[in-house]
Amino acid sequence: MLGIPCVIFAGGKSSRMGEDKSLLPFGGFYTLTEFQLFRLNKIFKNVYISCKDKSKFNFQADFIEDIKTSSTYAPTAGFVAIFEHLTCDRFFALSVDTPFVGKNEIGQLINADKSDYDATIAKTASGMQPMCGIYHRSISEKFNQMLKEENHKLGYLLKNSKTIFVDFKDEKPFLNLNHPHEYQEALAHLSTI
């Protein structure tokens, strides 16, 4: 079990999906969020769920709600709340809609991480994966500033911070469930593993 806390980001708007993807059934669980929580609890000692409002979930977990001043659905509000809530120097961030990022990818990111950097982020041929990686407390003030300025571009933040990018050749673990057809593809892929 890994000592670094893991935070599942489940507060997105899901506009491309047409419904809240964190609540979609997945892998024998009532929700994608429960699926992620169950599998990540086998890897990490402590797993939290970042969301706008925990009342949408009908199960027990350690929730971290976005700061109340924010009406935005961007993960920036979640990062600010997480750094206020957790006392650790770093945490592993993973979007709820990436159900195939596993022990192998997580281990590679943790092994590449260095304490004098702000973040360690997965990168594939299609680009950086800002919602899959490690964020250090040293970057928290930049998140506060971004939220004040209503700037929610994680890519810009990471390019302008001390970031380690870990290259992954295989794109499959990083499949995002943004559209209904991707959700269907993920369900089909799940039945093959």
N, C-alpha and C positions, 0 to 999 in steps of 0.2 A: 504494500500500500504506500502510495506516495504522500509525503508530508505536506507538499504544497497544496493550498486549497484550490478547488476548481469552482468556477462560476459558470453556470449555464445561462446564457442570455436568451430570455423568452418574453421580451417586452416589445417586440417589433410590431409594426402596423399590419404586415401581411397583405398589403394592397394588391400585389401581383397574384397572390394565391386566391384572393376573393373571400377568404375566411381566415380566422386565426389559426395559423399552422401549428402553433404550440399546443393546440387542443385537438388536433387531428389524431385519430386512432393509428397506432403504429406498433408493429412487432408483438402483437398479443397484448398490448397495454391500451388502456382507455385513451391515453394521450401520448403524443410524441415526447412531451416533457417528462412524463413518467418513465418512458422507455429510456431516455437519456439519463435520468436520475438513477435508475436501477443499474444500468451498465457502468456508469461512471463511479458509482459507489463501490464497485469491485476494484477500481484502479486507485482512487483517491480516498484518504481518510475523511476529508470534509468536502462535501459538495453543497453548493448554494445555488439558488435560482434567483436571477435578477429579472424583475418585471415591474411594470407600471402599477399593477394592482393584484395582490395575491388572492383576492376573493374570487377571481376567475377560475382558480384551481380548486378541485375537490379532493385534495389529498394533503397529507402532512409532509412538510419539508422545511428546510431553513431558507426562508425567502428574504431577499433584500429588495425592498421597493425603491424605485427611482425617487430622487428628491422631488418633493411635492410642488416646488415652484415651476416645474417643467411640464409643458404641455406637449413637448416634442416626443416623437417615437424613435429618435436616434439613440444609439447606444451610449452617447456621451453622458446623458443623465444617469445612466446605469453605472458607468465608470466612476463618476463623482460619488454616488451613493455607496458603491463598493469600497472605495478608498476611505470613506468616512466610517463605514461599518466594520471593516476588517482591520486588525492591528498588524498583520504580517507585512513584510517588505515586498512580496510579490504574490501573484495568483495566476492560475491558468484560466484563460477565457476561451469559451467555446459556444458558438451559436447553437441554439436548439435545433436548427434545421440542417445540421451536418451530422447525421447519425452514424456515419461510417468511419469517422476519425477514431482510430483505435489505439491500443497500447503501444504499438510500434511507432506511430506518428508522434504520440504524446512523449514517448521516451526519447526520440530523436530531438525534439524541441527542448526538453529538460536538459539533456546532455550538452546541447549547444549553448545553453543559457549562461550568461556571465553577470555577476553582481554589479559590475561597473557600467552596465548598459541599461537602457530604459525599457527595452522590449526585445523579445525573441519571437519571430513570426514565421509561420509557414508560407512558402511561396511555391507556386506551380507554374507550368508553362503559360497558363492563362492569367497569371499575376499573383500579387500578394493576397493572402487570406487573413485580413486583419482581425477576424473573429475566431482565429485559431492560433493561440500563442500565449506567451507569458508577458505580463505587464508588471513593471516595478513601480514602487511608490515614487521614485524619482520623476516620474512622468505625470503624477497626479495634479500638480499645479497647472500644467498645460491643459489638462482636461477641464479644470475649473475655468480657465481663461476662454477655452473654446465654447463652453456652455454660455458664458456671459456674452460672447460675441455671436452666438447662434451659428457657430461654424462646426459642422459635424462631419468633416472629411477626415476619416481615420487614416487614409492613405497619405494625405498631406502631413498629418501629425507624425506618422512613422518615418516618412522620408526626411523630416526635419528634426529627428531625435536620434539618439544613439541606439540604432536598431540592428539586431542580427537577423538576417533572413536565411532561413533553412530551406534549401531546395528539395522538392519532392518530385520525382519523375512520374509517379502514378497519380493521376487526377481523381481516380475513383473514390478514395476515402474523403475527398473534399467536395463531393456532390452536394450542392445546395438545393433545398426543396423550396424554390421560390414560386414556381408555377404548378398548376394542377398536373401537367404531364410529367414534371420532375418527381412529384409525389408518387405518381403511378409507377414510374421507373424505379424509384427507391423501394416501393413495395415488391416489385418483381425481383429486384436485386436481392432483397432480404430473403426471399424464398430460395435463393440459390446458395446462400452461405450458411 
